[in-house]
Amino acid sequence: KAGVTQTPRYLIKTRGQQVTLSCSPISGHRSVSWYQQTPGQGLQFLFEYFSETQRNKGNFPGRFSGRQFSNSRSEMNVSTLELGDSALYLCASSLTGTDSPLHFGNGTRLTVT
Amino acid sequence: AQRVTQPEKLLSVFKGAPVELKCNYSYSGSPELFWYVQYSRQRLQLLLRHISRESIKGFTADLNKGETSFHLKKPFAQEEDSAMYYCALRGAGNMLTFGGGTRLMVKP
């Protein structure tokens, strides 16, 4: 089975712009979660989607949003980018979410200048 | 609130020595604990979960609810064990709370 695929691998954006990141889960997985990884804050939960519905949300401002499509693929959007949004954004998928382990993608490294 | 603490940012041992990576958690309910590992230039991957009670690559971890700990142990470290290790807790919902990570360096 193919693993979790995230595109693009690298992005460079300017402050004030917006960005969309994409995640394709493992086939058959219906839950997709997003995490932000930074040297200062470590790995922090952004949100989780299951069957096209946001099921859990972390403590991030409304500039961070996401969605999930009927094929379980997910996108994450960050609007009005700030320098502090520079991070590695990880996507993880799991079968059902609540009692199955998470499988992570390689991440998208976002640099905001 | 749920919290995971890994007190050591770096742990350096010699090959063949025992390894213990510490993890302490704070959670009012019944937690599910995981260890994830990230080898150089590879994705974060699940090493083991407490409910499986299995040994992966020689590593074991026991959940101690009294001490709220989930330390990762291996009796004899190998050079290929060098990696970043993250302890994580899943409480309510499917949100994982990660510790800050411990970098394990196994010297020859």
Interface residues (C-beta under 8 A of the other chain):
Chain A: G3 V4 S31 S33 Y35 G42 L43 Q44 F45 E48 F50 R55 N56 G58 L90 A92 S94 G97 T98 P101 L102 H103 F104 G105 N106 G107
Chain B: F34 Y36 R43 L44 Q45 L46 R49 Y86 G93 N94 M95 L96 T97 F98 G99 G100 G101
